[in-house]
Amino acid sequence: MIGNAIAWGQTGYSIIEEGELNRQTWALDVHHYLVARPNGQNLPGRFTLEEAKRKIEALEAAGD
């Protein structure tokens, strides 16, 4: 299940929560994060939150 999206960086990248709905608390148990380009396409891979932030920062630094 997809959760919240977090805007990150300066050029429109997003970090998206992915996990499962906890049926007892009705909260999303986040398992990992996805990274979406400004055009909405997901990058391959699953990341921790810190890895996702670093990935976006590296892509922006490289001009991608």
N, CA, C, O and CB atoms as a CASP TS submission, in Angstrom:
PFRMAT TS
TARGET T0000
AUTHOR 0000-0000-0000
METHOD Language model
MODEL 1
PARENT N/A
ATOM      1  N   MET     1       0.846  -1.162   0.000  1.00  0.00           N
ATOM      2  CA  MET     1       0.000   0.000   0.000  1.00  0.00           C
ATOM      3  C   MET     1       0.898   1.234   0.000  1.00  0.00           C
ATOM      4  O   MET     1       1.916   1.269   0.692  1.00  0.00           O
ATOM      5  CB  MET     1      -0.966  -0.007   1.216  1.00  0.00           C
ATOM      6  N   ILE     2       0.525   2.223  -0.762  1.00  0.00           N
ATOM      7  CA  ILE     2       1.248   3.481  -0.838  1.00  0.00           C
ATOM      8  C   ILE     2       0.730   4.417   0.248  1.00  0.00           C
ATOM      9  O   ILE     2      -0.475   4.509   0.486  1.00  0.00           O
ATOM     10  CB  ILE     2       1.102   4.124  -2.242  1.00  0.00           C
ATOM     11  N   GLY     3       1.655   5.106   0.897  1.00  0.00           N
ATOM     12  CA  GLY     3       1.289   6.061   1.942  1.00  0.00           C
ATOM     13  C   GLY     3       1.533   7.481   1.466  1.00  0.00           C
ATOM     14  O   GLY     3       1.240   7.829   0.322  1.00  0.00           O
ATOM     15  N   ASN     4       2.064   8.282   2.345  1.00  0.00           N
ATOM     16  CA  ASN     4       2.320   9.691   2.061  1.00  0.00           C
ATOM     17  C   ASN     4       3.490   9.870   1.112  1.00  0.00           C
ATOM     18  O   ASN     4       4.386   9.029   1.034  1.00  0.00           O
ATOM     19  CB  ASN     4       2.582  10.448   3.347  1.00  0.00           C
ATOM     20  N   ALA     5       3.463  10.973   0.399  1.00  0.00           N
ATOM     21  CA  ALA     5       4.589  11.391  -0.428  1.00  0.00           C
ATOM     22  C   ALA     5       5.237  12.589   0.255  1.00  0.00           C
ATOM     23  O   ALA     5       4.551  13.460   0.792  1.00  0.00           O
ATOM     24  CB  ALA     5       4.135  11.742  -1.896  1.00  0.00           C
ATOM     25  N   ILE     6       6.559  12.621   0.227  1.00  0.00           N
ATOM     26  CA  ILE     6       7.323  13.693   0.846  1.00  0.00           C
ATOM     27  C   ILE     6       8.124  14.373  -0.252  1.00  0.00           C
ATOM     28  O   ILE     6       8.940  13.725  -0.907  1.00  0.00           O
ATOM     29  CB  ILE     6       8.256  13.157   1.988  1.00  0.00           C
ATOM     30  N   ALA     7       7.908  15.661  -0.465  1.00  0.00           N
ATOM     31  CA  ALA     7       8.713  16.400  -1.439  1.00  0.00           C
ATOM     32  C   ALA     7      10.126  16.512  -0.889  1.00  0.00           C
ATOM     33  O   ALA     7      10.316  16.813   0.290  1.00  0.00           O
ATOM     34  CB  ALA     7       8.105  17.819  -1.734  1.00  0.00           C
ATOM     35  N   TRP     8      11.136  16.266  -1.757  1.00  0.00           N
ATOM     36  CA  TRP     8      12.519  16.356  -1.303  1.00  0.00           C
ATOM     37  C   TRP     8      13.373  16.937  -2.413  1.00  0.00           C
ATOM     38  O   TRP     8      13.161  16.643  -3.590  1.00  0.00           O
ATOM     39  CB  TRP     8      13.055  14.973  -0.869  1.00  0.00           C
ATOM     40  N   GLY     9      14.325  17.750  -2.042  1.00  0.00           N
ATOM     41  CA  GLY     9      15.226  18.363  -3.006  1.00  0.00           C
ATOM     42  C   GLY     9      14.646  19.642  -3.576  1.00  0.00           C
ATOM     43  O   GLY     9      13.645  20.171  -3.093  1.00  0.00           O
ATOM     44  N   GLN    10      15.304  20.121  -4.613  1.00  0.00           N
ATOM     45  CA  GLN    10      14.943  21.411  -5.206  1.00  0.00           C
ATOM     46  C   GLN    10      14.280  21.302  -6.577  1.00  0.00           C
ATOM     47  O   GLN    10      13.843  22.309  -7.136  1.00  0.00           O
ATOM     48  CB  GLN    10      16.165  22.262  -5.323  1.00  0.00           C
ATOM     49  N   THR    11      14.201  20.081  -7.124  1.00  0.00           N
ATOM     50  CA  THR    11      13.748  19.965  -8.509  1.00  0.00           C
ATOM     51  C   THR    11      12.502  19.111  -8.699  1.00  0.00           C
ATOM     52  O   THR    11      12.180  18.745  -9.829  1.00  0.00           O
ATOM     53  CB  THR    11      14.841  19.406  -9.335  1.00  0.00           C
ATOM     54  N   GLY    12      11.791  18.783  -7.617  1.00  0.00           N
ATOM     55  CA  GLY    12      10.509  18.095  -7.766  1.00  0.00           C
ATOM     56  C   GLY    12      10.496  16.611  -7.500  1.00  0.00           C
ATOM     57  O   GLY    12       9.511  15.948  -7.826  1.00  0.00           O
ATOM     58  N   TYR    13      11.555  16.055  -6.917  1.00  0.00           N
ATOM     59  CA  TYR    13      11.553  14.636  -6.560  1.00  0.00           C
ATOM     60  C   TYR    13      10.641  14.401  -5.360  1.00  0.00           C
ATOM     61  O   TYR    13      10.403  15.307  -4.561  1.00  0.00           O
ATOM     62  CB  TYR    13      12.988  14.144  -6.251  1.00  0.00           C
ATOM     63  N   SER    14      10.132  13.172  -5.244  1.00  0.00           N
ATOM     64  CA  SER    14       9.284  12.788  -4.114  1.00  0.00           C
ATOM     65  C   SER    14       9.762  11.472  -3.521  1.00  0.00           C
ATOM     66  O   SER    14      10.266  10.596  -4.224  1.00  0.00           O
ATOM     67  CB  SER    14       7.810  12.674  -4.551  1.00  0.00           C
ATOM     68  N   ILE    15       9.593  11.356  -2.222  1.00  0.00           N
ATOM     69  CA  ILE    15       9.840  10.114  -1.508  1.00  0.00           C
ATOM     70  C   ILE    15       8.470   9.587  -1.098  1.00  0.00           C
ATOM     71  O   ILE    15       7.680  10.309  -0.489  1.00  0.00           O
ATOM     72  CB  ILE    15      10.798  10.323  -0.256  1.00  0.00           C
ATOM     73  N   ILE    16       8.190   8.328  -1.432  1.00  0.00           N
ATOM     74  CA  ILE    16       6.862   7.760  -1.221  1.00  0.00           C
ATOM     75  C   ILE    16       6.948   6.584  -0.250  1.00  0.00           C
ATOM     76  O   ILE    16       7.755   5.672  -0.426  1.00  0.00           O
ATOM     77  CB  ILE    16       6.239   7.312  -2.563  1.00  0.00           C
ATOM     78  N   GLU    17       6.099   6.625   0.776  1.00  0.00           N
ATOM     79  CA  GLU    17       6.040   5.521   1.732  1.00  0.00           C
ATOM     80  C   GLU    17       5.359   4.315   1.088  1.00  0.00           C
ATOM     81  O   GLU    17       4.412   4.459   0.315  1.00  0.00           O
ATOM     82  CB  GLU    17       5.287   5.948   3.019  1.00  0.00           C
ATOM     83  N   GLU    18       5.857   3.124   1.420  1.00  0.00           N
ATOM     84  CA  GLU    18       5.193   1.910   0.974  1.00  0.00           C
ATOM     85  C   GLU    18       5.223   0.910   2.128  1.00  0.00           C
ATOM     86  O   GLU    18       6.262   0.703   2.755  1.00  0.00           O
ATOM     87  CB  GLU    18       5.876   1.322  -0.312  1.00  0.00           C
ATOM     88  N   GLY    19       4.085   0.298   2.399  1.00  0.00           N
ATOM     89  CA  GLY    19       4.007  -0.649   3.501  1.00  0.00           C
ATOM     90  C   GLY    19       2.659  -1.325   3.546  1.00  0.00           C
ATOM     91  O   GLY    19       1.997  -1.500   2.523  1.00  0.00           O
ATOM     92  N   GLU    20       2.257  -1.706   4.760  1.00  0.00           N
ATOM     93  CA  GLU    20       0.991  -2.406   4.960  1.00  0.00           C
ATOM     94  C   GLU    20       0.164  -1.690   6.018  1.00  0.00           C
ATOM     95  O   GLU    20       0.699  -1.099   6.956  1.00  0.00           O
ATOM     96  CB  GLU    20       1.234  -3.874   5.367  1.00  0.00           C
ATOM     97  N   LEU    21      -1.129  -1.755   5.848  1.00  0.00           N
ATOM     98  CA  LEU    21      -2.040  -1.190   6.828  1.00  0.00           C
ATOM     99  C   LEU    21      -2.110  -2.103   8.044  1.00  0.00           C
ATOM    100  O   LEU    21      -2.387  -3.296   7.917  1.00  0.00           O
ATOM    101  CB  LEU    21      -3.441  -0.981   6.219  1.00  0.00           C
ATOM    102  N   ASN    22      -1.862  -1.546   9.210  1.00  0.00           N
ATOM    103  CA  ASN    22      -1.959  -2.290  10.461  1.00  0.00           C
ATOM    104  C   ASN    22      -3.439  -2.332  10.838  1.00  0.00           C
ATOM    105  O   ASN    22      -4.035  -1.291  11.115  1.00  0.00           O
ATOM    106  CB  ASN    22      -1.082  -1.633  11.606  1.00  0.00           C
ATOM    107  N   ARG    23      -4.022  -3.497  10.853  1.00  0.00           N
ATOM    108  CA  ARG    23      -5.470  -3.622  11.088  1.00  0.00           C
ATOM    109  C   ARG    23      -5.878  -3.307  12.520  1.00  0.00           C
ATOM    110  O   ARG    23      -7.055  -3.071  12.791  1.00  0.00           O
ATOM    111  CB  ARG    23      -5.925  -5.017  10.743  1.00  0.00           C
ATOM    112  N   GLN    24      -4.926  -3.300  13.429  1.00  0.00           N
ATOM    113  CA  GLN    24      -5.260  -2.979  14.814  1.00  0.00           C
ATOM    114  C   GLN    24      -5.201  -1.485  15.087  1.00  0.00           C
ATOM    115  O   GLN    24      -6.006  -0.958  15.855  1.00  0.00           O
ATOM    116  CB  GLN    24      -4.327  -3.705  15.756  1.00  0.00           C
ATOM    117  N   THR    25      -4.243  -0.795  14.456  1.00  0.00           N
ATOM    118  CA  THR    25      -4.099   0.645  14.709  1.00  0.00           C
ATOM    119  C   THR    25      -4.614   1.501  13.564  1.00  0.00           C
ATOM    120  O   THR    25      -4.767   2.711  13.730  1.00  0.00           O
ATOM    121  CB  THR    25      -2.653   0.980  14.969  1.00  0.00           C
ATOM    122  N   TRP    26      -4.884   0.909  12.412  1.00  0.00           N
ATOM    123  CA  TRP    26      -5.285   1.603  11.188  1.00  0.00           C
ATOM    124  C   TRP    26      -4.214   2.579  10.705  1.00  0.00           C
ATOM    125  O   TRP    26      -4.507   3.511   9.957  1.00  0.00           O
ATOM    126  CB  TRP    26      -6.592   2.347  11.414  1.00  0.00           C
ATOM    127  N   ALA    27      -2.983   2.361  11.133  1.00  0.00           N
ATOM    128  CA  ALA    27      -1.855   3.174  10.677  1.00  0.00           C
ATOM    129  C   ALA    27      -1.073   2.375   9.635  1.00  0.00           C
ATOM    130  O   ALA    27      -1.143   1.146   9.599  1.00  0.00           O
ATOM    131  CB  ALA    27      -0.932   3.591  11.878  1.00  0.00           C
ATOM    132  N   LEU    28      -0.343   3.073   8.806  1.00  0.00           N
ATOM    133  CA  LEU    28       0.493   2.409   7.812  1.00  0.00           C
ATOM    134  C   LEU    28       1.807   2.017   8.470  1.00  0.00           C
ATOM    135  O   LEU    28       2.507   2.872   9.013  1.00  0.00           O
ATOM    136  CB  LEU    28       0.739   3.325   6.575  1.00  0.00           C
ATOM    137  N   ASP    29       2.144   0.746   8.427  1.00  0.00           N
ATOM    138  CA  ASP    29       3.453   0.274   8.868  1.00  0.00           C
ATOM    139  C   ASP    29       4.373   0.361   7.653  1.00  0.00           C
ATOM    140  O   ASP    29       4.300  -0.473   6.751  1.00  0.00           O
ATOM    141  CB  ASP    29       3.387  -1.205   9.456  1.00  0.00           C
ATOM    142  N   VAL    30       5.237   1.375   7.635  1.00  0.00           N
ATOM    143  CA  VAL    30       6.106   1.621   6.484  1.00  0.00           C
ATOM    144  C   VAL    30       7.214   0.574   6.460  1.00  0.00           C
ATOM    145  O   VAL    30       7.919   0.383   7.451  1.00  0.00           O
ATOM    146  CB  VAL    30       6.705   3.058   6.533  1.00  0.00           C
ATOM    147  N   HIS    31       7.365  -0.105   5.317  1.00  0.00           N
ATOM    148  CA  HIS    31       8.407  -1.107   5.145  1.00  0.00           C
ATOM    149  C   HIS    31       9.630  -0.519   4.450  1.00  0.00           C
ATOM    150  O   HIS    31      10.762  -0.893   4.757  1.00  0.00           O
ATOM    151  CB  HIS    31       7.873  -2.294   4.352  1.00  0.00           C
ATOM    152  N   HIS    32       9.402   0.403   3.511  1.00  0.00           N
ATOM    153  CA  HIS    32      10.479   1.020   2.755  1.00  0.00           C
ATOM    154  C   HIS    32       9.915   2.244   2.022  1.00  0.00           C
ATOM    155  O   HIS    32       8.730   2.565   2.120  1.00  0.00           O
ATOM    156  CB  HIS    32      11.120   0.000   1.751  1.00  0.00           C
ATOM    157  N   TYR    33      10.796   2.902   1.295  1.00  0.00           N
ATOM    158  CA  TYR    33      10.416   4.115   0.571  1.00  0.00           C
ATOM    159  C   TYR    33      10.788   3.976  -0.895  1.00  0.00           C
ATOM    160  O   TYR    33      11.759   3.301  -1.239  1.00  0.00           O
ATOM    161  CB  TYR    33      11.094   5.362   1.186  1.00  0.00           C
ATOM    162  N   LEU    34      10.017   4.614  -1.748  1.00  0.00           N
ATOM    163  CA  LEU    34      10.273   4.678  -3.178  1.00  0.00           C
ATOM    164  C   LEU    34      10.668   6.107  -3.518  1.00  0.00           C
ATOM    165  O   LEU    34      10.324   7.039  -2.790  1.00  0.00           O
ATOM    166  CB  LEU    34       9.027   4.220  -4.006  1.00  0.00           C
ATOM    167  N   VAL    35      11.386   6.281  -4.617  1.00  0.00           N
ATOM    168  CA  VAL    35      11.758   7.614  -5.081  1.00  0.00           C
ATOM    169  C   VAL    35      11.110   7.842  -6.440  1.00  0.00           C
ATOM    170  O   VAL    35      11.239   7.019  -7.346  1.00  0.00           O
ATOM    171  CB  VAL    35      13.312   7.778  -5.162  1.00  0.00           C
ATOM    172  N   ALA    36      10.417   8.962  -6.570  1.00  0.00           N
ATOM    173  CA  ALA    36       9.769   9.317  -7.837  1.00  0.00           C
ATOM    174  C   ALA    36      10.426  10.557  -8.427  1.00  0.00           C
ATOM    175  O   ALA    36      10.691  11.542  -7.737  1.00  0.00           O
ATOM    176  CB  ALA    36       8.252   9.557  -7.631  1.00  0.00           C
ATOM    177  N   ARG    37      10.679  10.471  -9.724  1.00  0.00           N
ATOM    178  CA  ARG    37      11.227  11.621 -10.455  1.00  0.00           C
ATOM    179  C   ARG    37      10.161  12.713 -10.554  1.00  0.00           C
ATOM    180  O   ARG    37       8.985  12.460 -10.295  1.00  0.00           O
ATOM    181  CB  ARG    37      11.716  11.198 -11.881  1.00  0.00           C
ATOM    182  N   PRO    38      10.571  13.919 -10.925  1.00  0.00           N
ATOM    183  CA  PRO    38       9.591  15.004 -11.096  1.00  0.00           C
ATOM    184  C   PRO    38       8.478  14.679 -12.094  1.00  0.00           C
ATOM    185  O   PRO    38       7.377  15.219 -11.984  1.00  0.00           O
ATOM    186  CB  PRO    38      10.299  16.256 -11.542  1.00  0.00           C
ATOM    187  N   ASN    39       8.754  13.792 -13.077  1.00  0.00           N
ATOM    188  CA  ASN    39       7.733  13.437 -14.057  1.00  0.00           C
ATOM    189  C   ASN    39       6.804  12.329 -13.567  1.00  0.00           C
ATOM    190  O   ASN    39       5.895  11.918 -14.288  1.00  0.00           O
ATOM    191  CB  ASN    39       8.389  13.011 -15.345  1.00  0.00           C
ATOM    192  N   GLY    40       7.029  11.838 -12.332  1.00  0.00           N
ATOM    193  CA  GLY    40       6.167  10.812 -11.753  1.00  0.00           C
ATOM    194  C   GLY    40       6.678   9.388 -11.886  1.00  0.00           C
ATOM    195  O   GLY    40       6.128   8.487 -11.252  1.00  0.00           O
ATOM    196  N   GLN    41       7.698   9.155 -12.678  1.00  0.00           N
ATOM    197  CA  GLN    41       8.254   7.805 -12.827  1.00  0.00           C
ATOM    198  C   GLN    41       9.047   7.426 -11.583  1.00  0.00           C
ATOM    199  O   GLN    41       9.831   8.219 -11.062  1.00  0.00           O
ATOM    200  CB  GLN    41       9.152   7.715 -14.086  1.00  0.00           C
ATOM    201  N   ASN    42       8.826   6.190 -11.115  1.00  0.00           N
ATOM    202  CA  ASN    42       9.594   5.698  -9.972  1.00  0.00           C
ATOM    203  C   ASN    42      10.973   5.249 -10.419  1.00  0.00           C
ATOM    204  O   ASN    42      11.128   4.665 -11.492  1.00  0.00           O
ATOM    205  CB  ASN    42       8.857   4.543  -9.277  1.00  0.00           C
ATOM    206  N   LEU    43      11.969   5.521  -9.597  1.00  0.00           N
ATOM    207  CA  LEU    43      13.299   4.965  -9.812  1.00  0.00           C
ATOM    208  C   LEU    43      13.269   3.509  -9.372  1.00  0.00           C
ATOM    209  O   LEU    43      12.478   3.149  -8.500  1.00  0.00           O
ATOM    210  CB  LEU    43      14.397   5.774  -9.035  1.00  0.00           C
ATOM    211  N   PRO    44      14.108   2.670  -9.954  1.00  0.00           N
ATOM    212  CA  PRO    44      14.154   1.281  -9.492  1.00  0.00           C
ATOM    213  C   PRO    44      14.711   1.205  -8.071  1.00  0.00           C
ATOM    214  O   PRO    44      15.588   1.984  -7.699  1.00  0.00           O
ATOM    215  CB  PRO    44      15.007   0.422 -10.446  1.00  0.00           C
ATOM    216  N   GLY    45      14.209   0.285  -7.303  1.00  0.00           N
ATOM    217  CA  GLY    45      14.737   0.038  -5.976  1.00  0.00           C
ATOM    218  C   GLY    45      13.823   0.487  -4.859  1.00  0.00           C
ATOM    219  O   GLY    45      12.869   1.242  -5.049  1.00  0.00           O
ATOM    220  N   ARG    46      14.163  -0.016  -3.683  1.00  0.00           N
ATOM    221  CA  ARG    46      13.475   0.353  -2.447  1.00  0.00           C
ATOM    222  C   ARG    46      14.539   0.861  -1.500  1.00  0.00           C
ATOM    223  O   ARG    46      15.663   0.358  -1.502  1.00  0.00           O
ATOM    224  CB  ARG    46      12.671  -0.859  -1.823  1.00  0.00           C
ATOM    225  N   PHE    47      14.201   1.852  -0.689  1.00  0.00           N
ATOM    226  CA  PHE    47      15.191   2.553   0.107  1.00  0.00           C
ATOM    227  C   PHE    47      14.711   2.759   1.539  1.00  0.00           C
ATOM    228  O   PHE    47      13.512   2.726   1.816  1.00  0.00           O
ATOM    229  CB  PHE    47      15.524   3.890  -0.530  1.00  0.00           C
ATOM    230  N   THR    48      15.672   2.975   2.449  1.00  0.00           N
ATOM    231  CA  THR    48      15.317   3.540   3.752  1.00  0.00           C
ATOM    232  C   THR    48      15.066   5.021   3.497  1.00  0.00           C
ATOM    233  O   THR    48      15.372   5.520   2.414  1.00  0.00           O
ATOM    234  CB  THR    48      16.459   3.304   4.853  1.00  0.00           C
ATOM    235  N   LEU    49      14.523   5.718   4.461  1.00  0.00           N
ATOM    236  CA  LEU    49      14.265   7.141   4.276  1.00  0.00           C
ATOM    237  C   LEU    49      15.572   7.900   4.023  1.00  0.00           C
ATOM    238  O   LEU    49      15.629   8.759   3.143  1.00  0.00           O
ATOM    239  CB  LEU    49      13.540   7.719   5.506  1.00  0.00           C
ATOM    240  N   GLU    50      16.601   7.589   4.777  1.00  0.00           N
ATOM    241  CA  GLU    50      17.890   8.277   4.605  1.00  0.00           C
ATOM    242  C   GLU    50      18.521   7.947   3.253  1.00  0.00           C
ATOM    243  O   GLU    50      19.104   8.826   2.617  1.00  0.00           O
ATOM    244  CB  GLU    50      18.856   7.894   5.739  1.00  0.00           C
ATOM    245  N   GLU    51      18.416   6.710   2.811  1.00  0.00           N
ATOM    246  CA  GLU    51      18.935   6.336   1.497  1.00  0.00           C
ATOM    247  C   GLU    51      18.201   7.082   0.385  1.00  0.00           C
ATOM    248  O   GLU    51      18.823   7.530  -0.579  1.00  0.00           O
ATOM    249  CB  GLU    51      18.812   4.822   1.286  1.00  0.00           C
ATOM    250  N   ALA    52      16.890   7.216   0.517  1.00  0.00           N
ATOM    251  CA  ALA    52      16.093   7.929  -0.484  1.00  0.00           C
ATOM    252  C   ALA    52      16.511   9.397  -0.564  1.00  0.00           C
ATOM    253  O   ALA    52      16.642   9.950  -1.655  1.00  0.00           O
ATOM    254  CB  ALA    52      14.591   7.821  -0.155  1.00  0.00           C
ATOM    255  N   LYS    53      16.717  10.016   0.579  1.00  0.00           N
ATOM    256  CA  LYS    53      17.159  11.420   0.603  1.00  0.00           C
ATOM    257  C   LYS    53      18.512  11.567  -0.077  1.00  0.00           C
ATOM    258  O   LYS    53      18.704  12.466  -0.896  1.00  0.00           O
ATOM    259  CB  LYS    53      17.236  11.945   2.053  1.00  0.00           C
ATOM    260  N   ARG    54      19.454  10.685   0.259  1.00  0.00           N
ATOM    261  CA  ARG    54      20.791  10.740  -0.343  1.00  0.00           C
ATOM    262  C   ARG    54      20.741  10.480  -1.842  1.00  0.00           C
ATOM    263  O   ARG    54      21.481  11.107  -2.599  1.00  0.00           O
ATOM    264  CB  ARG    54      21.718   9.726   0.326  1.00  0.00           C
ATOM    265  N   LYS    55      19.881   9.566  -2.284  1.00  0.00           N
ATOM    266  CA  LYS    55      19.737   9.264  -3.709  1.00  0.00           C
ATOM    267  C   LYS    55      19.285  10.501  -4.480  1.00  0.00           C
ATOM    268  O   LYS    55      19.837  10.823  -5.532  1.00  0.00           O
ATOM    269  CB  LYS    55      18.737   8.113  -3.918  1.00  0.00           C
ATOM    270  N   ILE    56      18.284  11.186  -3.951  1.00  0.00           N
ATOM    271  CA  ILE    56      17.783  12.398  -4.606  1.00  0.00           C
ATOM    272  C   ILE    56      18.857  13.477  -4.627  1.00  0.00           C
ATOM    273  O   ILE    56      19.057  14.133  -5.649  1.00  0.00           O
ATOM    274  CB  ILE    56      16.522  12.919  -3.894  1.00  0.00           C
ATOM    275  N   GLU    57      19.545  13.665  -3.513  1.00  0.00           N
ATOM    276  CA  GLU    57      20.588  14.683  -3.448  1.00  0.00           C
ATOM    277  C   GLU    57      21.705  14.374  -4.447  1.00  0.00           C
ATOM    278  O   GLU    57      22.239  15.285  -5.081  1.00  0.00           O
ATOM    279  CB  GLU    57      21.158  14.778  -2.019  1.00  0.00           C
ATOM    280  N   ALA    58      22.061  13.087  -4.590  1.00  0.00           N
ATOM    281  CA  ALA    58      23.091  12.706  -5.570  1.00  0.00           C
ATOM    282  C   ALA    58      22.617  12.950  -6.996  1.00  0.00           C
ATOM    283  O   ALA    58      23.382  13.438  -7.827  1.00  0.00           O
ATOM    284  CB  ALA    58      23.477  11.230  -5.398  1.00  0.00           C
ATOM    285  N   LEU    59      21.373  12.620  -7.285  1.00  0.00           N
ATOM    286  CA  LEU    59      20.832  12.852  -8.629  1.00  0.00           C
ATOM    287  C   LEU    59      20.807  14.340  -8.971  1.00  0.00           C
ATOM    288  O   LEU    59      21.151  14.729 -10.087  1.00  0.00           O
ATOM    289  CB  LEU    59      19.421  12.268  -8.743  1.00  0.00           C
ATOM    290  N   GLU    60      20.406  15.157  -8.025  1.00  0.00           N
ATOM    291  CA  GLU    60      20.371  16.599  -8.264  1.00  0.00           C
ATOM    292  C   GLU    60      21.780  17.161  -8.437  1.00  0.00           C
ATOM    293  O   GLU    60      21.998  18.032  -9.279  1.00  0.00           O
ATOM    294  CB  GLU    60      19.658  17.314  -7.110  1.00  0.00           C
ATOM    295  N   ALA    61      22.733  16.672  -7.653  1.00  0.00           N
ATOM    296  CA  ALA    61      24.116  17.135  -7.765  1.00  0.00           C
ATOM    297  C   ALA    61      24.708  16.775  -9.124  1.00  0.00           C
ATOM    298  O   ALA    61      25.534  17.510  -9.665  1.00  0.00           O
ATOM    299  CB  ALA    61      24.970  16.536  -6.644  1.00  0.00           C
ATOM    300  N   ALA    62      24.273  15.627  -9.675  1.00  0.00           N
ATOM    301  CA  ALA    62      24.763  15.167 -10.981  1.00  0.00           C
ATOM    302  C   ALA    62      24.017  15.843 -12.142  1.00  0.00           C
ATOM    303  O   ALA    62      24.372  15.665 -13.307  1.00  0.00           O
ATOM    304  CB  ALA    62      24.619  13.641 -11.089  1.00  0.00           C
ATOM    305  N   GLY    63      22.990  16.612 -11.809  1.00  0.00           N
ATOM    306  CA  GLY    63      22.229  17.297 -12.853  1.00  0.00           C
ATOM    307  C   GLY    63      21.194  16.438 -13.526  1.00  0.00           C
ATOM    308  O   GLY    63      20.730  16.762 -14.619  1.00  0.00           O
ATOM    309  N   ASP    64      20.819  15.330 -12.880  1.00  0.00           N
ATOM    310  CA  ASP    64      19.834  14.414 -13.472  1.00  0.00           C
ATOM    311  C   ASP    64      18.441  14.796 -13.053  1.00  0.00           C
ATOM    312  O   ASP    64      17.476  14.144 -13.451  1.00  0.00           O
ATOM    313  CB  ASP    64      20.118  12.967 -13.072  1.00  0.00           C
TER
END
